Amino acid sequence: MSDLLLILVTALGLGALYFIAASGLSLVYGLMGVLNFAHGAFMTVGAYAAWLVMGALPAGWPVAGRLVVGVAAAVTVGGLVGLVVEVVLIRPLYRRHIQQVLVTVGLSLAGVAAAQGIWGADPRPVDKPTWMGGTTELLGARLPNDRLVYLLVALTLFAGLLALLHLTRLGLVIRAGVENRTMVEALGIDVHRTFTLVFAIGGAAAGLAGVLYSQYAGAVSPAQGGSLLIFAFIVVVIGGMGSLTGTAVAAVVVGLVQQLANYYAATGVGDLSVVLLLALVLLLRPTSLKGATA
């Protein structure tokens, strides 16, 4: 019983991390129709921003305090990068999807190359709060505290994004702009500015995912954003492209499948199982590529 509980909590924590990584990707595609392959670069930027800020703070600061400041830096930098990318690169290419893909793929490759050129290709260790590296005993199982943190952050992010979309005027404008951009503009509302804000929110979520993934891995590296992006895309496709709720459910399913397969089969089988799950979903429900917002 304790082993099963440990596996389930670990899987939920991993799924929460996947959701945080995929939420910005799903939001941007669902509301703007932009398939952002540079999302992994945003996560890498956020991870390095947090690492640099944490390293620059006085040594007397507790690690937990430095992590909080690092998270704030990652979210801020990720949001600013998303804003600049949308204004400079994406805005001129709306409704030109092939060019969008080429630009974002190129930006992703350039981001990895830039990080390698500045900090090298080797992983750099990051400080982790003692409590996050420990465990909490529940029903005889020693549950990793960091998985509980990821789960709490994911639930907060999910509730916040849903509230933004459905309970605020900004969310109303965003959804109306997706349905009929011309009509919204005729009412005097600047849809481009609204979409820029959405892209910035997606970048901020990516920055958050980057710093949390660096805590999960214990290091930052140029390629970690790309590796996490693969699972983020799988989650978004399984959940229905652009469906935030579907993305949340898919993240949980992917985390469970991966962890259960790794435990009951063999290490590494989990990744294969996730890919097979993706193939099965696409075969049985090809409309998963056309999900709805929220």
C-alpha positions as a Python dict, from the first residue, in 0.01 Angstrom:
ca = {
    (1, 'M'): (0, 0, 0),
    (2, 'S'): (279, 242, 92),
    (3, 'D'): (462, 166, -233),
    (4, 'L'): (150, 235, -438),
    (5, 'L'): (88, 562, -254),
    (6, 'L'): (449, 667, -317),
    (7, 'I'): (416, 590, -688),
    (8, 'L'): (86, 779, -717),
    (9, 'V'): (214, 1091, -539),
    (10, 'T'): (537, 1084, -739),
    (11, 'A'): (337, 1047, -1060),
    (12, 'L'): (104, 1333, -965),
    (13, 'G'): (404, 1553, -887),
    (14, 'L'): (563, 1472, -1221),
    (15, 'G'): (233, 1531, -1397),
    (16, 'A'): (205, 1866, -1219),
    (17, 'L'): (546, 1962, -1354),
    (18, 'Y'): (437, 1861, -1704),
    (19, 'F'): (122, 2071, -1670),
    (20, 'I'): (318, 2378, -1562),
    (21, 'A'): (542, 2331, -1866),
    (22, 'A'): (247, 2272, -2101),
    (23, 'S'): (5, 2534, -1969),
    (24, 'G'): (166, 2829, -2146),
    (25, 'L'): (199, 2626, -2465),
    (26, 'S'): (-168, 2530, -2453),
    (27, 'L'): (-280, 2882, -2366),
    (28, 'V'): (-92, 3043, -2656),
    (29, 'Y'): (-212, 2788, -2909),
    (30, 'G'): (-571, 2783, -2789),
    (31, 'L'): (-610, 3161, -2788),
    (32, 'M'): (-375, 3266, -3067),
    (33, 'G'): (-328, 2960, -3288),
    (34, 'V'): (51, 2988, -3251),
    (35, 'L'): (246, 2664, -3217),
    (36, 'N'): (542, 2794, -3018),
    (37, 'F'): (842, 2565, -3057),
    (38, 'A'): (1051, 2828, -2874),
    (39, 'H'): (864, 2745, -2553),
    (40, 'G'): (1155, 2523, -2448),
    (41, 'A'): (1393, 2816, -2489),
    (42, 'F'): (1167, 3022, -2262),
    (43, 'M'): (1194, 2749, -1997),
    (44, 'T'): (1572, 2743, -2031),
    (45, 'V'): (1588, 3121, -1999),
    (46, 'G'): (1378, 3106, -1684),
    (47, 'A'): (1596, 2834, -1532),
    (48, 'Y'): (1918, 3025, -1597),
    (49, 'A'): (1766, 3352, -1475),
    (50, 'A'): (1676, 3189, -1144),
    (51, 'W'): (2018, 3023, -1118),
    (52, 'L'): (2200, 3351, -1178),
    (53, 'V'): (1986, 3548, -933),
    (54, 'M'): (2014, 3280, -664),
    (55, 'G'): (2390, 3276, -706),
    (56, 'A'): (2414, 3656, -685),
    (57, 'L'): (2227, 3681, -353),
    (58, 'P'): (2426, 3698, -28),
    (59, 'A'): (2542, 3361, 102),
    (60, 'G'): (2368, 3429, 433),
    (61, 'W'): (2026, 3409, 273),
    (62, 'P'): (1840, 3082, 337),
    (63, 'V'): (1809, 2863, 28),
    (64, 'A'): (1430, 2879, 43),
    (65, 'G'): (1438, 3258, 33),
    (66, 'R'): (1680, 3257, -257),
    (67, 'L'): (1455, 3012, -441),
    (68, 'V'): (1153, 3240, -398),
    (69, 'V'): (1349, 3532, -542),
    (70, 'G'): (1478, 3305, -819),
    (71, 'V'): (1123, 3201, -908),
    (72, 'A'): (1017, 3565, -924),
    (73, 'A'): (1312, 3639, -1153),
    (74, 'A'): (1234, 3341, -1376),
    (75, 'V'): (868, 3437, -1413),
    (76, 'T'): (958, 3800, -1486),
    (77, 'V'): (1229, 3719, -1740),
    (78, 'G'): (1014, 3452, -1907),
    (79, 'G'): (728, 3699, -1940),
    (80, 'L'): (952, 3971, -2083),
    (81, 'V'): (1109, 3732, -2334),
    (82, 'G'): (763, 3614, -2439),
    (83, 'L'): (649, 3973, -2484),
    (84, 'V'): (949, 4068, -2698),
    (85, 'V'): (925, 3753, -2911),
    (86, 'E'): (555, 3813, -2980),
    (87, 'V'): (602, 4180, -3075),
    (88, 'V'): (915, 4134, -3287),
    (89, 'L'): (877, 3788, -3441),
    (90, 'I'): (524, 3651, -3404),
    (91, 'R'): (299, 3952, -3461),
    (92, 'P'): (410, 4004, -3824),
    (93, 'L'): (340, 3636, -3895),
    (94, 'Y'): (-18, 3587, -3772),
    (95, 'R'): (-210, 3355, -4007),
    (96, 'R'): (122, 3247, -4163),
    (97, 'H'): (167, 2924, -3969),
    (98, 'I'): (456, 2775, -4162),
    (99, 'Q'): (664, 3087, -4108),
    (100, 'Q'): (569, 3084, -3738),
    (101, 'V'): (695, 2730, -3699),
    (102, 'L'): (1021, 2807, -3879),
    (103, 'V'): (1083, 3119, -3670),
    (104, 'T'): (1010, 2952, -3337),
    (105, 'V'): (1217, 2642, -3422),
    (106, 'G'): (1504, 2867, -3524),
    (107, 'L'): (1470, 3066, -3203),
    (108, 'S'): (1473, 2745, -3000),
    (109, 'L'): (1796, 2627, -3165),
    (110, 'A'): (1952, 2971, -3125),
    (111, 'G'): (1859, 2976, -2757),
    (112, 'V'): (2034, 2645, -2689),
    (113, 'A'): (2342, 2758, -2882),
    (114, 'A'): (2352, 3089, -2694),
    (115, 'A'): (2327, 2917, -2355),
    (116, 'Q'): (2604, 2675, -2449),
    (117, 'G'): (2822, 2960, -2570),
    (118, 'I'): (2778, 3161, -2250),
    (119, 'W'): (2768, 2896, -1977),
    (120, 'G'): (2893, 2583, -2152),
    (121, 'A'): (2717, 2257, -2223),
    (122, 'D'): (2779, 2099, -1882),
    (123, 'P'): (2499, 2106, -1623),
    (124, 'R'): (2541, 2361, -1344),
    (125, 'P'): (2421, 2248, -999),
    (126, 'V'): (2147, 2449, -828),
    (127, 'D'): (2078, 2488, -458),
    (128, 'K'): (1771, 2310, -327),
    (129, 'P'): (1598, 2391, 3),
    (130, 'T'): (1653, 2122, 263),
    (131, 'W'): (1279, 2074, 313),
    (132, 'M'): (1216, 2021, -60),
    (133, 'G'): (1489, 1758, -65),
    (134, 'G'): (1330, 1573, 225),
    (135, 'T'): (1022, 1356, 265),
    (136, 'T'): (696, 1355, 459),
    (137, 'E'): (558, 1034, 605),
    (138, 'L'): (195, 956, 520),
    (139, 'L'): (24, 618, 569),
    (140, 'G'): (363, 452, 596),
    (141, 'A'): (499, 604, 277),
    (142, 'R'): (785, 855, 261),
    (143, 'L'): (656, 1111, 10),
    (144, 'P'): (904, 1348, -160),
    (145, 'N'): (829, 1705, -54),
    (146, 'D'): (927, 1855, -388),
    (147, 'R'): (649, 1659, -563),
    (148, 'L'): (400, 1809, -321),
    (149, 'V'): (532, 2156, -405),
    (150, 'Y'): (494, 2094, -780),
    (151, 'L'): (138, 1973, -723),
    (152, 'L'): (46, 2281, -519),
    (153, 'V'): (198, 2519, -775),
    (154, 'A'): (21, 2342, -1063),
    (155, 'L'): (-318, 2358, -891),
    (156, 'T'): (-269, 2728, -817),
    (157, 'L'): (-164, 2800, -1175),
    (158, 'F'): (-457, 2604, -1318),
    (159, 'A'): (-710, 2785, -1100),
    (160, 'G'): (-550, 3120, -1179),
    (161, 'L'): (-558, 3070, -1555),
    (162, 'L'): (-919, 2952, -1550),
    (163, 'A'): (-1016, 3253, -1341),
    (164, 'L'): (-834, 3483, -1582),
    (165, 'L'): (-1015, 3339, -1882),
    (166, 'H'): (-1365, 3317, -1738),
    (167, 'L'): (-1395, 3571, -1457),
    (168, 'T'): (-1217, 3880, -1590),
    (169, 'R'): (-1280, 4135, -1862),
    (170, 'L'): (-940, 4053, -2008),
    (171, 'G'): (-1042, 3688, -2045),
    (172, 'L'): (-1364, 3795, -2217),
    (173, 'V'): (-1170, 4012, -2462),
    (174, 'I'): (-923, 3731, -2530),
    (175, 'R'): (-1194, 3474, -2605),
    (176, 'A'): (-1393, 3722, -2814),
    (177, 'G'): (-1080, 3813, -3010),
    (178, 'V'): (-1020, 3450, -3092),
    (179, 'E'): (-1377, 3405, -3219),
    (180, 'N'): (-1404, 3726, -3421),
    (181, 'R'): (-1100, 3952, -3417),
    (182, 'T'): (-1250, 4198, -3669),
    (183, 'M'): (-1562, 4263, -3461),
    (184, 'V'): (-1360, 4316, -3143),
    (185, 'E'): (-1131, 4562, -3320),
    (186, 'A'): (-1437, 4745, -3454),
    (187, 'L'): (-1539, 4803, -3091),
    (188, 'G'): (-1213, 4990, -3036),
    (189, 'I'): (-1031, 4714, -2847),
    (190, 'D'): (-664, 4656, -2930),
    (191, 'V'): (-656, 4280, -2986),
    (192, 'H'): (-285, 4281, -3067),
    (193, 'R'): (-202, 4425, -2727),
    (194, 'T'): (-422, 4162, -2563),
    (195, 'F'): (-254, 3880, -2752),
    (196, 'T'): (87, 4020, -2656),
    (197, 'L'): (-19, 3992, -2292),
    (198, 'V'): (-127, 3631, -2350),
    (199, 'F'): (211, 3547, -2500),
    (200, 'A'): (381, 3714, -2203),
    (201, 'I'): (171, 3502, -1965),
    (202, 'G'): (276, 3192, -2158),
    (203, 'G'): (640, 3297, -2130),
    (204, 'A'): (602, 3357, -1757),
    (205, 'A'): (453, 3007, -1711),
    (206, 'A'): (746, 2866, -1911),
    (207, 'G'): (992, 3049, -1686),
    (208, 'L'): (820, 2901, -1381),
    (209, 'A'): (840, 2554, -1533),
    (210, 'G'): (1209, 2604, -1608),
    (211, 'V'): (1308, 2690, -1252),
    (212, 'L'): (1096, 2410, -1102),
    (213, 'Y'): (1242, 2159, -1347),
    (214, 'S'): (1593, 2270, -1249),
    (215, 'Q'): (1496, 2192, -889),
    (216, 'Y'): (1369, 1851, -1002),
    (217, 'A'): (1688, 1776, -1197),
    (218, 'G'): (1921, 1941, -946),
    (219, 'A'): (2096, 2140, -1220),
    (220, 'V'): (2049, 2376, -1512),
    (221, 'S'): (2168, 2295, -1863),
    (222, 'P'): (2108, 2437, -2212),
    (223, 'A'): (1917, 2131, -2331),
    (224, 'Q'): (1680, 2083, -2039),
    (225, 'G'): (1412, 2311, -2184),
    (226, 'G'): (1402, 2106, -2502),
    (227, 'S'): (1369, 1777, -2315),
    (228, 'L'): (1082, 1910, -2105),
    (229, 'L'): (920, 2060, -2416),
    (230, 'I'): (882, 1712, -2566),
    (231, 'F'): (663, 1599, -2278),
    (232, 'A'): (480, 1932, -2280),
    (233, 'F'): (386, 1883, -2645),
    (234, 'I'): (275, 1526, -2577),
    (235, 'V'): (53, 1646, -2292),
    (236, 'V'): (-97, 1926, -2503),
    (237, 'V'): (-173, 1694, -2796),
    (238, 'I'): (-327, 1423, -2577),
    (239, 'G'): (-536, 1680, -2391),
    (240, 'G'): (-654, 1850, -2708),
    (241, 'M'): (-462, 2137, -2860),
    (242, 'G'): (-559, 2454, -2676),
    (243, 'S'): (-773, 2292, -2405),
    (244, 'L'): (-640, 2398, -2066),
    (245, 'T'): (-857, 2151, -1875),
    (246, 'G'): (-766, 1874, -2119),
    (247, 'T'): (-399, 1960, -2071),
    (248, 'A'): (-434, 1925, -1694),
    (249, 'V'): (-602, 1584, -1725),
    (250, 'A'): (-350, 1466, -1982),
    (251, 'A'): (-59, 1575, -1762),
    (252, 'V'): (-190, 1357, -1478),
    (253, 'V'): (-241, 1060, -1713),
    (254, 'V'): (107, 1095, -1865),
    (255, 'G'): (269, 1118, -1521),
    (256, 'L'): (83, 809, -1401),
    (257, 'V'): (161, 604, -1712),
    (258, 'Q'): (528, 698, -1702),
    (259, 'Q'): (580, 624, -1333),
    (260, 'L'): (377, 303, -1325),
    (261, 'A'): (557, 167, -1630),
    (262, 'N'): (897, 256, -1485),
    (263, 'Y'): (815, 86, -1156),
    (264, 'Y'): (634, -229, -1271),
    (265, 'A'): (825, -287, -1596),
    (266, 'A'): (1174, -135, -1614),
    (267, 'T'): (1342, 203, -1599),
    (268, 'G'): (1304, 376, -1935),
    (269, 'V'): (988, 189, -2030),
    (270, 'G'): (787, 482, -1900),
    (271, 'D'): (902, 712, -2179),
    (272, 'L'): (816, 448, -2438),
    (273, 'S'): (475, 400, -2278),
    (274, 'V'): (403, 772, -2302),
    (275, 'V'): (489, 773, -2673),
    (276, 'L'): (266, 469, -2729),
    (277, 'L'): (-14, 646, -2541),
    (278, 'L'): (26, 946, -2771),
    (279, 'A'): (9, 723, -3078),
    (280, 'L'): (-303, 549, -2943),
    (281, 'V'): (-478, 880, -2875),
    (282, 'L'): (-400, 1008, -3224),
    (283, 'L'): (-529, 687, -3380),
    (284, 'L'): (-852, 676, -3180),
    (285, 'R'): (-916, 1051, -3152),
    (286, 'P'): (-740, 1246, -3426),
    (287, 'T'): (-954, 1549, -3336),
    (288, 'S'): (-733, 1590, -3028),
    (289, 'L'): (-538, 1831, -3247),
    (290, 'K'): (-842, 2061, -3244),
    (291, 'G'): (-920, 2113, -2878),
    (292, 'A'): (-1116, 2407, -2742),
    (293, 'T'): (-997, 2670, -2502),
    (294, 'A'): (-1044, 2603, -2129),
}
